Structures are given as C-alpha cells and as structure tokens.
Amino acid sequence: MEFFAQQFINGLTLGSIYGLIALGYTMVFGIIGMVNFAHGDVFMLSSFIALIFFLILTTWLGLTSVALVFLVVLILAMVLTALWGWAIERVAYRPLRGSFRLAPLISAIGVSIFLSNFVQVVQGARNKPVPPLVRDVIVLYQNEQYTVTLSYKQAIIMTTTALLLAGFWYLVQRTPFGRAQRACEQDRRMAALLGINVDRTISLTFVLGAALAAVAGTLYLLYYGVVSFSDGFVPGVKAFTAAVLGGIGSLPGAVLGGLIIGLIETFWSAYFSIEYKDVAAFLILIVVLIFKPSGILGRPEVEKV
Amino acid sequence: MSVAGINVLVDETRARMEAAKAPLLSVRGVSAYYGSIRALKNVDVEVNEGEIVALIGANGAGKSTLMMTIFGQPQAREGTITFAGQDITRLPTHEIARLNLAQSPEGRRIFSRMTVRENLQMGAAVNGGKHFAEDLERMCTLFPRLRERIDQRGGTMSGGEQQMLAIARALMSRPRLLMLDEPSLGLAPLVVKQIFSTVRELNRTEGLTVFIVEQNAYHALKLAHRGYVMVTGAVTMSGTGQALLDDPQVKAAYLEGGQH
C-alpha cells in the first residue's frame, strides 16, 4: 500500500508535466485543426533556455535564493519560448494556411527536426545536467519498512499544473480573447466578419502554447536535473497521446489524459517491467480510442445544423 | 484658432457634408473572381442612408458573393467599394467589420457550440462590450425567443431562432448598415413574416439602413424601397421595390408561381 501511494505521487508528477505539454497541443489543434508536431521540440528547447539562464543566474551572478532563481528562470524561459512559438507559426505555418491539409503537418515535422538538430549543434549531443535546486521532501507516512514522501519539486509541479489549467480554462471560457479563440475554432470566416483579427488570434494561441511548454520544460529540468537535445520527441509523443486520450480540443481533457498516461507508465514500471512502460501507455490509448474515438472528455463530432 | 486650423475644420465639414450626400455604401464597377471564374461582373450598387435595398436573383447569381466581396472575401479585383466615404476595397475583413457595418451571412453561421449570450457577445466584440447589457436587453425585446434561450447553445435552436440570433448578433455592434443574406431561407412563412416585420420596424423607428439579399423576391421587394436584380454575376435591372414588382420580366422570372 505504501509502495502504491508513492508510485501514485510519482505518476501524478510525471502526468502533470505531460498534461502541461498536452495543453499546447490541444489549444493549437482546437483553433486550426493542426497537430503541431514541433511542440515536443519547443518543450525541449525551453528546457535548454531554462538551463542556460539557471547556470547564468547561479554560477555567474551567484544568486542563492532558490525561489527567486526559479521564478526568474521560469519567466525568461516563458518569454523566449513564446517568441520562438510566434516565429515558428509565422515562418512555417502561416504561409501554408489555406493550402492542402497535410502541408502544415509536414512543415511541423520539418520544424521538429530543425529544432532538435539546432539544439544538438549549438549545445552538443551530451546530456546537460544542472545541480539540484530543490531537495526538501515532506514525509507523508512512515513505518519500519517504507516511507511515503512528497518532494517539494513534486508539489511545485502538481500545483503549477493545477493553477495553469484553472487559469487557462478561465481564459478560454470567460474572457473576450477566449471567446474570440473559440469563435475562430468554429468558424474563422464568421469570426472575421465580426471584427476578430483571426491571424492575431492564431498567433497568440501559438504564443500561449509555447509559454505553457516552457513551464513544462522548466519543471522537467527541475525534476530530472538533466536534459538532452533528443528529449523533445518521447515526451512530445506522450503528451500528444495524452491530448488525444483526454479528447483533443479540451483543456481539462489534456491534463486528465496526461495524468492517466503518467500513472499508467509509472505503475507499469513499478509493478511489471520498465522496458514496456511505453507499450502499456499506448495500448491504453488504442483501447480508449476504439470505444470512445473522441477521447474521454472530447465532444463527439456533431454535424452542422 | 489659427487660419490653418480653421481651414482644416472647413475641409472636414465639407467632407462630412459630401459624405452625407453620397450613398452610405457604394459599389462601383466591381468584379470579383473565384480562381479564374468571374463571379461578379462590373457590378454597381448603391445604398443610401435610411433605405432598405433588396438584391434579388436566382440561386448562384452571385448575390452572396457580392455580400462577401463588400467584406473583402474575396477582395474585388476591379472597381471600388466605399462605405461612409471611406474606400474599403482593400481592407482586411476584420477591419471592415469594425466600421459600423454588420452582416448576417448566408446560412446564418451562428457559433453552434456557444450559448446565445456568447454569440451576442461576439457580435458586440467590435465595440469591446461597451453598453452590452443595454444592447442585450434591446435584442431580447426585439426577439423575445432569445431571452428564453439565452443560456442555451446556439446549435440546439430551431432554424428560425438561429436566424433571429444571427440578426441580433449583427445588430449588437450598433451598425449603420445591416446586411442580411437570405434571412428567409428554410424558414416557415410565419417566421419569415415576423423577421421581415422586425427589419421594417427597425428601419422605420431607428432609421437603420438595410441591404438585403433574397431569393424570396416577393417579400424582399415588398419590404424594400429600392431593388436590384442580379443575373449570372451582373446587375441587370434596378428600380423602386414596387416598380420591380410590377415589371413583367421580374414577374415572369422571379414571381410567377412564387410564394405569396
């Protein structure tokens, strides 16, 4: 039971990171119906940006306040990654809007390959470690054989995910920008007829998606303490899976999907075999999609009235 | 005040007076294309302040294309379109929409996964939600069905209710010119009557200018002060609503066996 509880906490943490990345997939898919395959690499890139600023702040500037370092790194990573997101949309996707459906998808794969190679060239192929920033743990339960702990890192990751999900849900459901976004999602031409700048709304969606990826990237670095140029692919695919599992287009669905994938993966590694954890995660995806093709919280495709 | 300042004032006043004399919407020599297909051929249409103008024609004549061309989708390749004295031929769609003209487009195009209230909020987006509560109240008085359905999703409503919502959404921006594309399409005669009488009422009491596109020629010409007839992308006839109703050619082509 103690082992189970500990694995549950670990799974939720991993799932939170997947969920944050999945939010970016789901928002972009929602608004332009495109799977942004470069999103995983944007996440990896943001991790490197966080790493660089982390080293600058701690080694060169000698900052010691953990909270301050974390906050500054997070904000800088978000801003710079958002700029990347904006530029990618501008250069690789916008010129292809209105072209055939597969064109932006192929372009996205191109961007993905470009980003991972770019980082490999400028940062090298080896894993880049950072010294652990937060070490403290909260002991939740203890007996002679086993201790159940929740580390501060884990608490930070889960809280951040919960807050961001709530914040973005509010943004999409209750603010004029969110309404404009949903309007573009349903009928771009009509949105333009009502004075909505569709291109700007789409740009902003990419910017927000990239900023979320940056939060995930920073938390990932904080949690694992190491990042490499190839770290975009697997978490990217898992997060995409999470978005589909939860129902692509749905924000709570993305986080729910992320948590489920994170939990399955963790439990499978803990109880069965770590080599087959990905097989388990994707198997569940297949099963869910057979019985519920629109995902857990996705809306079934309704015909136009 | 300096002489230059007064001159500017005089110029502005003159421009405003000319704008008042000039038609509110003027389409001059406009041609538009879908790819290489010429969908509009040298079209001239004018709508004066306070008028109801109807554009009638058969299915596929290019009526909706003209509506969308005025909004820049597609942009006119030849000719000019001016609204309230401003050349809007090359403006992007969303900027045209911010100029006090609003459209209830073909097929209504309400946001079916948004509530009625959210649809109306989208209509008010151009003025940033100022006087939203007041306008919402006005729409609910104009179309009482909307009040009953205010928190219901747009897609769950009947065709007539959706049409009312589409018109109300267009009115939320407080337009000077309301453009209606086939408001009667697929609706029961009683509902059509109701919608047309609301439009007439708005024109009479508030001086709202209306440009309406219809296949239902009889009702549209009855409603309108003036009308245009469009055939395969070109305007072939124009005149007062009554004159067109009495015209033997119009009668033969659009009214015989029609719905009256």
Interface residues (C-beta under 8 A of the other chain):
Chain A: P176 R179 A180 R182 A183 Q186 D187 R189 M190 A191 A192 L193 L194 G195 I196 N197 V198 R299 V302 K304 V305
Chain B: F71 Q73 P92 T93 H94 E95 A97 R98 Q103 P105 R109 F111 S112 R113 M114 E118 Q121 M122 G123 A125 V126 G128 G129 G155 G159 Q162 R169 S173
